[in-house]
Amino acid sequence: MNLRTEQANRRHKQAALAALVLLLLAGCGSPSTAQAPPPEASEPASSGDGHGAISGVAEVAEPQLHLVAIDAEGETSMLDLLNGTQSRLGKVRPPADVSTDGRYVFAAGNTGVDIVDSGAWTWDHVDHFHYYRAEAKNIGKVDGEGTATIATGMLSTAGTTGMFFPTSGEAVLLDNAALSRGSISETLRVKTEPHAGLIAPLGEGAVVTESDNAGNAARLRAIDAKGGELASTACPAAAGTITTRVGLVIGCSDGAVLATADGTTPEFERIPYPQGAAAPATEFDGRKGRPTVAGLGTDAGVWLLNTRQRTWEWLPTTTPVVAAATVDDTDHHVVLIGADGTVQVYDALRKERLAATKPLVAASLADPAYADKIQITVDAQRAYVNAPAEGLVYEIDFADGARIARTLELPTKPLHFVETGR
C-alpha cells in the first residue's frame, strides 16, 4: 500500500469515529470534541481546568499526530502523520536524550534541556478526549549540570514537568500552563546531593529521590509545592518513572513504588517483584496514560506492571529486548524491538508471540553511535521505530501481523525521535 493510500485510510477511520461520537456526545459542549472508548469505572478524573484549550488555538476532531526528529547536531524537524507535511523546527543544543509528554519535546544535554513545542496535544478527560493544534515553536532552555532525567504528567497544559540534573543534584519543576503560553517558569528548584536521581510530578508537588552515603538513589521523598517533605519511603536503586491513569510509578531494585495523591496528601504503595524475579526494570514505557506499562531490564523478556491490579508479570521473549512498550488494548498487545533488529508483537495475556518483522534496525544496532538510540513509541493504532543508520522511521501496524504500514523519512536524521499529538 502506498503512502497516500495509507494516510487516507487512517484519516478516514479516525474521521468516521469522530463523526460517530459527535452524534453521541452529550457532555463538555464543544462541537469539535471526539470521544474515546469508555474507560474502566475505577479510572480517576483528570485534573485541571479548560479541557486543555488555549486562547487562539483551534480545537479539532482527531488527534494531530506528528513525529519530531533531532539529529546529532541538534537540527530538528517534524512530520505530520496525517497529511505527510514536513517542516524544520530549527536547532537545539545536541542532546544525549530526548523525551516527550505528548506535546513538548525535551532535548536533554550535558548543560541543560532545550524545549520545543510541537503545537499538537490531546487533553485526556477520562471518558473522552479533546484535540488541539497550534504553531510549533522553540520555547527555550533550562540550564543545568549533567543530562537531566525528565518526568512528565498526564496533561501538557496543567500541572508540572520534572527535570533532575545529576551532576549538580538540582531538581526542577516547570509550570506546564506557562509552557503552553510559550514561556518557561520554574515553580520549584530544590538542591539535593549529586546523584543519578529524578523528580516526578505528583498532585500539587512532586516525588524526588534522595541518595545514600554511596551516592546512589535510595529513598523517595514526597514534597509539596514549596519543597516541604510530606512523606518518604525506601526505594533502593531508584530508576525509571512513568505516570499512568492510576498514579506515578518509580522503579526500585526490589519492585516499584506507586505514588498517588488525594488532594495534597501523598501515599506510597510498594509493588514487590515475585519471588525469584529476573533482573529488575530500569525504564518503563507504554501507550500514554494506560494502566499497564512495560518494564525493560537486561534479560530476554519484559516486565509487565499493571498499576491498577498492583501486579507484575514476566513476558518471556525469543530474543533479548532493546526497547518495549505496551499498547494495553483489548488484545493485550506488547510491541518490542529484539536484539536481532526485528520488531515483534506479543499477546501479553497468552504470553505468545503473534508476529515479527524482518530485521529493520540491524545496521543501527551494529553501529555504536546509534545502538543505544533505538526507540519505540506506540499509540492506539500504530507503533513507530527509528532507524538512524538507515535514516528512516518505520510505522508498524501491530494489529495486522506487524505489517510495515509506512517507511517514513524526515528532513533530519532520526537519531532521536518522539511522537506528539497524543
Protein Blocks (a to p, Z undefined) as FASTA:
>chain_A
ZZklmmmmmmmmmmmmmmmmmmmpmghoiakbccdddddfklccdedehklpaehiacdf
bdcdddddddfkopacdddfknopacdebjadddfbdcdehlaccdddfkbccdddehia
cddehjaccddddddddfbdcddedjadddddfbfkgcjdddddfknopacdddfklmmn
opacdfbdcdddddddddddehjbccdddddfkopafbdcdddfkopafbdcddehiehd
dddfkbccdddfkbccddddehjaccdddddddehiacddfbdcddehiabdcdddfbgc
dddddfklopacddddfbdcfbdcdfkianopacdddfkopacdddfklopafbdcddfk
lmmmmpmklmmmcccdddfkbccdddfknopacdddfknooiafbacddfbdcfbacdeh
ZZ
